[in-house]
Amino acid sequence: MKAWRVVRHGKPSEALELLDVPEPEPGPGQIRVRTSATACNYNEVDGCYGRYKTIDPPLPYTLGMEVVGVVEAAGPDLDEWVGRRVAATATGATGAHAEVVVGDVAMAFESPASLDDSQAAAFFFPFHVAHLSIFDRGHLSEGETLLVHSGAGGVGSAAVQLGVACGARVIATCGSPEKVEFCRKLGADAAIDYRREDFAERVLEVTDGRGVDVVCDLVGGEVTRKTFRCIAFGGRHMMTGFSGGIEAEDEALIPRPVIFGNFSLGGVLMAYAPDASLRAGSGINVTPRSVGERIQAHLVELLEAGKIRPVVGREAAHTELPGELERMEQRTTMGRTILSW
Ligand SMILES: NC(=O)c1ccc[n+]([C@@H]2O[C@H](COP(=O)([O-])OP(=O)(O)OC[C@H]3O[C@@H](n4cnc5c(N)ncnc54)[C@H](OP(=O)(O)O)[C@@H]3O)[C@@H](O)[C@H]2O)c1
């Protein structure tokens, strides 16, 4: 089968080659999907450079986290999955940009019939990450104020919509006038181009000096530190992504601004595992599958009520993968970029 392999580290057009590799076989707890669509995820840009330490397999390996397609084979006792169209994460969060993908069933969800393959690919990952961040970890409620950094992106555009859907006041930051317009169309009450103005000042201005209750932070680094100035008493700052530089994931954060700010700093990792297999101790508290199922049910309900919609920003053939990842890196994309297979 054809698969996009990272053969050396560097920018996507240098790192990636489309090669023939054997088709993977599903093991216990796994399904095998015949790919219809894959999505570009910012972590894959970091993966090409070899700077994403969470997922850093030896070279060569097949890039790709997210896949949509029909299940054509499954491990023992999982026959009921065969024939279903799912959105899934490839096992180990690598291997999705390929004709056939193996994923853990704990990270697979049947795609709503109302969505085509591209929409289904834009629905799964961004909305699950955003839901975990702002509701399950950030406990956002109606009437509160949500700040979404990088609100025009894949996960960001989902977070903005979920905030609006729950009746929160939503402020989005983003990196161009076009994106400001896009965030407003998604329903954000205020959108700030943080490459042109001091977003913390503007957030304080629009909240009458009070600050925000919940932050969905997808950028990290300097943007995180600056945000500490505009969080309300009792606020929840959810560190969800590091598109401003993945090395910030390993930076020591100075506790003083957190202590003096009287807010909570939390982390978010979207990875589901069967409830029975969960154990603390490794430093990775994977989210129970039952939480993922509850989130999926809530998302489908919001989708069917017309309160949220997947944002397919760009569609391209999978042969365009390197160029599409470079567009993400250049900060020009909005919503999810989806590749057809
Ligand atoms: N916690 C989890 O489980 C989880 C799961 C999946 C993804 N994520 C994270 O969520 C974040 C968003 O992912 P995504 O796939 O939806 O990507 P994305 O937001 O669609 O694309 C990346 C965006 O990041 C922004 N950005 C800010 N600073 C940047 C910089 N220095 N260089 C390049 N881009 C910069 C740009 O938007 P602006 O110019 O508008 O700022 C860019 O368009 C990523 O950090 C990803 O790692 C987390």
The ligand as a Gaussian input file, in Angstrom:
#p B3LYP/6-31G(d) Opt

LIG

0 1
 N       -4.066000      18.262000      23.683000
 C       -4.290000      17.406000      22.712000
 O       -4.635000      16.246000      22.933000
 C       -4.124000      17.870000      21.290000
 C       -4.567000      17.056000      20.244000
 C       -4.431000      17.527000      18.947000
 C       -3.837000      18.747000      18.700000
 N       -3.387000      19.492000      19.744000
 C       -2.753000      20.792000      19.531000
 O       -3.719000      21.744000      19.165000
 C       -3.074000      22.802000      18.452000
 C       -3.886000      23.133000      17.226000
 O       -3.774000      22.049000      16.315000
 P       -4.431000      22.098000      14.894000
 O       -4.064000      20.826000      14.243000
 O       -5.851000      22.473000      15.025000
 O       -3.606000      23.265000      14.183000
 P       -4.135000      24.655000      13.655000
 O       -4.492000      25.493000      14.853000
 O       -5.155000      24.465000      12.620000
 O       -2.882000      25.276000      12.895000
 C       -1.844000      25.879000      13.482000
 C       -2.122000      27.383000      13.817000
 O       -1.308000      27.695000      14.932000
 C       -1.174000      29.088000      15.003000
 N        0.157000      29.485000      15.447000
 C        0.408000      30.234000      16.527000
 N        1.720000      30.447000      16.640000
 C        2.316000      29.838000      15.612000
 C        3.667000      29.724000      15.184000
 N        4.678000      30.287000      15.863000
 N        3.928000      29.006000      14.064000
 C        2.942000      28.420000      13.379000
 N        1.633000      28.485000      13.747000
 C        1.326000      29.204000      14.847000
 C       -1.481000      29.626000      13.596000
 O       -2.716000      30.325000      13.670000
 P       -2.716000      31.893000      14.079000
 O       -1.695000      32.553000      13.201000
 O       -4.090000      32.338000      13.804000
 O       -2.326000      31.954000      15.492000
 C       -1.674000      28.363000      12.762000
 O       -2.597000      28.568000      11.717000
 C       -1.670000      22.319000      18.125000
 O       -0.752000      22.946000      19.002000
 C       -1.740000      20.827000      18.403000
 O       -0.526000      20.324000      18.802000
 C       -3.535000      19.074000      21.023000

